[in-house]
Amino acid sequence: MDFGYFTLSDNHYENNARSSNQFVADITAEALYAEKVGMRSAWIGEHHFNSLGVLSCPDLVLAYVAANTTRLRLAPAVNVLPLHHPIRVAEQYATLDLLSNGRVDFACGRGYDKREYLPFQCFVRGQPGHLRRRAGVGAPAVGG
């Protein structure tokens, strides 16, 4: 059995005095520590615009972690695909995979908090196939 580090990057607790800056620093340090204690992976969540999630760019934190580790698998928990262009996301994580020597595990989802969609003017439909269409699942590969 393999174990990994997982965080939704939520910093919303009663009487929590930890700043967003400190929380992002803590997430980064904990991901680096995961490799030191023998964990297999680090999964870092994406959230926007509130204290429930203070980390909007897990790919940047994962790039830092990649530069400072040698074997830890790196993954978003999850990439909120409806908020991004899927080709750009593919490029970003492909680049991270190159920089990390093939250590990326990619995961995407639709998210769950409507408050995160509104500033992006993104309105996620409830149809089951919406995320698959957005991700291009079943579409021909770019470049043939």
Secondary structure, DSSP 8 states (H G I E B T S, - for coil): ---EEEE------TT----HHHHHHHHHHHHHHHHHTT-SEEEE----SBTTB--S-HHHHHHHHHHT-SS-EEEES-EEGGGS-HHHHHHHHHHHHHHTTS-B---EE--S-HHHHGGGT------TTHHHHHHTTTS--TT-
